[in-house]
Amino acid sequence: MELIDKTAPTISDFNVSKVTNGTISVSVSATDSESGIKNYAFYLDTSLKSTQTSASYTYGGVTAGTSYTLKVVVTDNAGNSSE
């Protein structure tokens, strides 16, 4: 009998580790108890900036004094996403 993973990954920590003029560095901690993490999709405002297997990312081209919305969506190997 094959088990089907229907559980979405859980983001337990989203850390902004470094902010400089022009860049914002972030890291994510996520868990998925069934099929494992496939990738992380990093968004700046509503724009997808990168989809990758690494849980760390540096956003470029940002301007000091400007507000941004940072978002990450984690997808597991079964296709479930944290969003």
N, C-alpha and C positions, 0 to 999 in steps of 0.2 A: 504494500500500500504506500503510495507516494504522498508525502505531506505537502500541502500547498501553503506557502507563506503569504498571509494576508495582512500582516502587521507592518505598519509603516515605521521607518527609522525614527528615533527620538533624538532631538538635539538637546544635549544637557548643558552645553556651554558655548557661548559665542563671544569671543574675546577680541577687543580691539587692542592690539599690542603696541602699535607705533603709528603716530600721526605726524607727518612732516608736511611742509609746503609742497604739494603735488602728489603725495601718496598717503594711503591709509592701509596698514597691514592688519589682517585679521586671522584668527584661527578658530576652528570649530571642533567640538567634541560631540560625537554622535554614536549611538548604539543601535544595533539591529541584531536581535537574538536568534534569528532564524536563518537568513540566507547571506548575511554579510553586506557591507556597504559597497556599492558599485561606483558612485561618483558624487561630487559636490558641485552644485551650480551656484555661482556667485553673481548677485545682481547689485547694480548701483541705480537707485531709484527704480525704474521699471525696466531697465535695460540689462539683458544678460551679458555679462562681461567674460565669464569663463566657465566651462564645465570640465572638471578634472578629477583625478583620483586622489590628489593631495588635499588635506584638510586645512591648508594654509593658503592665503592669497593676498597679493598686494594690489589694491586699486590704484591706478595711475590717472593723471590728468585731473585731479581734484584741486579746488581752489580754497585757500584758507578763508575762513569767515563765511563759507557757504554751507547750508544744511543739506545733508544727503540722507537718503534712506538706504541702509545696507541690509541685504537679505541673502540667506543661503537656503537652498533646497537640497536635501540629501535623498538620494535614491538608492534603494537596495538592489541586489541581484535578481529579485523577483519582480522588479518594476514598481514597487510601492515607493511613494515619496512622502517626505515629511510635511508637505503642504497639502 
